[in-house]
Amino acid sequence: MNDQKVYDYIRFNFVLSPKHKHALELMAENDRESMSTILRGLILQEAKLRGLWLPVRETKPAPAAPPPPDPTENQVQP
């Protein structure tokens, strides 16, 4: 089984003003990231600040079953 996460990607087409685009380009250049990575990070940061990004709950394994009782413990000795 493949352990990679599967995501549904949505492509957004929107217009940025020249100033916004330039700022985004500079941020990406300074961080050595792509503009889309910078945008995703900004969205994540703002969503967390607003309480909109809920952490993923990690599932914990079920507790192990107790060992079977020792049949010799309850025997009556003559």
C-alpha positions in Angstrom: 0.0 0.0 0.0 1.2 3.5 -0.8 1.7 5.7 2.3 1.6 9.0 0.4 -1.2 11.4 1.2 -3.7 12.0 -1.5 -4.9 15.6 -2.0 -7.5 17.2 -4.1 -5.8 20.2 -5.7 -7.8 23.2 -6.9 -6.2 25.6 -9.3 -7.0 29.3 -8.6 -6.8 31.9 -11.3 -6.8 35.4 -9.9 -5.4 38.7 -10.7 -2.8 40.4 -8.5 -1.9 44.0 -8.8 1.7 44.7 -9.9 2.6 45.7 -6.4 1.1 42.5 -4.9 2.8 40.4 -7.5 6.2 42.1 -6.9 5.9 41.6 -3.2 5.0 38.0 -3.6 8.0 37.5 -6.0 10.3 39.1 -3.5 9.0 37.0 -0.6 9.5 33.8 -2.7 13.0 34.9 -3.8 14.0 35.7 -0.2 12.7 32.4 1.1 13.9 30.4 -1.9 10.4 29.0 -2.4 7.8 29.2 -5.1 5.1 31.9 -5.1 2.5 29.2 -4.6 4.4 27.8 -1.5 4.4 31.3 -0.1 0.7 31.8 -0.7 -0.1 28.4 0.9 2.0 29.4 3.9 0.2 32.7 4.2 -3.2 31.1 4.0 -2.2 28.5 6.6 -0.9 31.2 8.9 -4.1 33.3 8.6 -6.4 30.3 9.0 -4.6 29.3 12.2 -4.9 32.8 13.6 -8.6 32.8 12.9 -9.1 29.4 14.4 -10.2 27.9 11.0 -7.4 25.4 10.7 -7.9 22.4 12.9 -5.0 20.2 13.7 -5.2 16.7 12.3 -5.9 14.3 15.1 -3.4 11.5 15.3 -5.1 8.1 15.8 -3.6 6.2 18.7 -3.4 2.4 18.5 -5.9 0.5 20.6 -4.5 -0.6 23.9 -3.1 -4.1 23.9 -5.4 -6.8 25.3 -4.4 -8.0 28.8 -2.6 -11.3 28.9 -4.8 -14.4 29.5 -5.0 -15.4 33.2 -2.6 -18.0 34.4 -4.7 -21.2 35.0 -2.4 -22.3 37.8 -3.1 -19.3 40.0 -6.6 -20.3 41.0 -6.0 -23.9 41.5 -6.6 -25.2 45.0 -3.7 -27.2 46.3 -4.4 -30.3 48.3 
